[in-house]
Amino acid sequence: MNQIGKDSAGLFGKPIGATTGPDGLVNRVMQRLADHKAALIQGFPTTAPEQYIGFLRHFGRPLENYGAGSTSTAYTLHPNINVVRCSTTGTRVQEQGGPLPAHSARAFSKSRPKYIAMLMTTDGWPSEPGEAGESTIIRWSDALRQMRQSTPATYSADHALLTRTPLHITAQHVVDEWSTLPLLYDLDDAACDEDLGARYSLAILDQLPRMAMDDEVRTQYAEALGHFAQAANHPAARYTHTLRTGEMIILDNDRFGHGRLPFPHTRTEDGQLTVNPRTLWSCVLG
């Protein structure tokens, strides 16, 4: 482990080259997902949205992005692709250069997505480790182990709250059936007791005061949630990987959370403010 996280080779193994050929690539990725629940692909084309979505259809049904009917440039490239890039006027946290804590795709949805895919189409400006927008990947079972180590006195009570308390997380501009699963939920193919699914939302702390809970339970739940979030973003528990142009990550959305470390958002060149060209295409698979 380095100061920002564990080497992603411990999660992905050897990257899979996209030059393997269409059938060979699909088969190798399928096997890697079956074995590791995560895959890293290198050398994938970065200028063909339909090719990207067509490839992902082998692993699930590409879901429409949140703003499929929006005129925002984040959503107009393709109805199944969310374009994540910097903006000086954007209001989404993803459009800024700050860090993104570990979270799940579509934490609000009753129908839990199977995978999330992220393709780096432009890797942007280089920077120092920890400030280069490294992807962070956390296996939720590792977060639980880190939580047990960091807060042993409250672990059992925290675990009980997070696995037994129904949550009602919502999202704007979304037509979907909301889930009432707890934050941590059982998986049919769990490998061990700690192999749980999670649906952690970046909005959960803002929404917690409005959720239907007894005030005393809400206070205890907020503390448990804080312990879990701290563990999930601890360098000892998470993997980090600097995505380069043409690299794609596919993650089991039940078992893994994903996030990002900070990176330079803007800089001044020849007296002009320029925006980091870093661009990523994400897609959620049902």
Rosetta blueprint (number, residue, H / E / L):
1 M L
2 N L
3 Q L
4 I L
5 G L
6 K E
7 D E
8 S L
9 A H
10 G H
11 L H
12 F H
13 G L
14 K L
15 P L
16 I E
17 G E
18 A H
19 T H
20 T H
21 G L
22 P H
23 D H
24 G H
25 L H
26 V H
27 N H
28 R H
29 V H
30 M H
31 Q H
32 R H
33 L H
34 A H
35 D H
36 H H
37 K L
38 A E
39 A E
40 L E
41 I E
42 Q E
43 G L
44 F L
45 P L
46 T L
47 T L
48 A L
49 P H
50 E H
51 Q H
52 Y H
53 I H
54 G H
55 F H
56 L H
57 R L
58 H L
59 F L
60 G L
61 R L
62 P E
63 L L
64 E L
65 N L
66 Y L
67 G L
68 A L
69 G L
70 S L
71 T L
72 S L
73 T L
74 A L
75 Y L
76 T L
77 L L
78 H L
79 P L
80 N L
81 I L
82 N E
83 V E
84 V E
85 R E
86 C L
87 S L
88 T L
89 T L
90 G L
91 T L
92 R L
93 V H
94 Q H
95 E H
96 Q L
97 G L
98 G L
99 P L
100 L E
101 P E
102 A E
103 H E
104 S L
105 A L
106 R L
107 A L
108 F L
109 S E
110 K L
111 S L
112 R L
113 P L
114 K L
115 Y E
116 I E
117 A E
118 M E
119 L E
120 M E
121 T E
122 T E
123 D L
124 G L
125 W L
126 P L
127 S L
128 E L
129 P L
130 G L
131 E L
132 A L
133 G L
134 E L
135 S E
136 T E
137 I E
138 I E
139 R E
140 W H
141 S H
142 D H
143 A H
144 L H
145 R H
146 Q H
147 M H
148 R H
149 Q H
150 S H
151 T L
152 P L
153 A L
154 T L
155 Y H
156 S H
157 A H
158 D H
159 H H
160 A H
161 L H
162 L H
163 T H
164 R H
165 T L
166 P E
167 L L
168 H L
169 I L
170 T L
171 A L
172 Q L
173 H L
174 V L
175 V L
176 D L
177 E L
178 W E
179 S L
180 T L
181 L L
182 P E
183 L L
184 L E
185 Y E
186 D L
187 L L
188 D L
189 D L
190 A L
191 A L
192 C L
193 D L
194 E L
195 D L
196 L L
197 G E
198 A E
199 R L
200 Y L
201 S L
202 L L
203 A L
204 I H
205 L H
206 D H
207 Q H
208 L H
209 P H
210 R H
211 M L
212 A L
213 M L
214 D L
215 D H
216 E H
217 V H
218 R H
219 T H
220 Q H
221 Y H
222 A H
223 E H
224 A H
225 L H
226 G H
227 H H
228 F H
229 A H
230 Q H
231 A H
232 A H
233 N L
234 H L
235 P L
236 A L
237 A L
238 R L
239 Y E
240 T E
241 H E
242 T L
243 L L
244 R L
245 T L
246 G L
247 E L
248 M E
249 I E
250 I E
251 L E
252 D E
253 N L
254 D L
255 R L
256 F E
257 G E
258 H E
259 G E
260 R E
261 L L
262 P L
263 F L
264 P L
265 H L
266 T E
267 R E
268 T E
269 E E
270 D L
271 G L
272 Q E
273 L E
274 T E
275 V E
276 N L
277 P L
278 R L
279 T E
280 L E
281 W E
282 S E
283 C E
284 V E
285 L E
286 G L
